[in-house]
Amino acid sequence: MENASKALLMAAGVLIGVLILSLAVYLFTTFGATSAELHQLNEENDIHEFNIQFTQYEGKTDVTIYDIITVAGLARNNNEYYGYNDDTDSKNQNNFYITVNFVGRENNLQRADKKDRLTELLTEEALTQNTDESYQTISGNSATDTTNRLPTYRCETTISTVTGRVYRVNFYQK
């Protein structure tokens, strides 16, 4: 009888040990899944914050050359951060390279994110005088004031289905 009671105590000890191990495994997997969800939410938030820098211009009717220069500067900083340069061949939605283009009235597509192109944009487009009503007056004093008028653009962004990040921004002159 004494051996039977010792066997029952040993069996109870093994069962309690198995229960404790099962509880530990359950808690480990639960906390691991929660951690993975939090990590995924942080990644999605980071991507959203990145994209908002570019998508904030979409749908606006008063985007000027200065806004294009701002977006092109952000794209250049991103491309330099990831080690891309103007000669990079792999410019597609599978990586983090961003292209910024603008299309003038003559439907000529020009890259705005290339090196030295930002200062050219200012001198070519932004400083030209124009009396067209699609140009925005900077001074704001008078609608008849044709000095300091800037062309306005509309913006379209393209988001990668692979990375979820903006990879192309196009500005079209109105």
Secondary structure, 3 states (H helix, E strand, C coil): CHHHHHHHHHHHHHHHHHHHHHHHHHHHHHHHHHHHHHHHHHHHHHHHHHHHHHHCCCCCCCECHHHHHHHHHHHHHHHHHCCCCCCCCCCCCCCCCCEEEEECCCCCEEECCCCCHHHHHHHHHHCCCCCCCCEEECCCCCCCCCCCEEECEEEEEEECCCCCCEEEEEEEEC
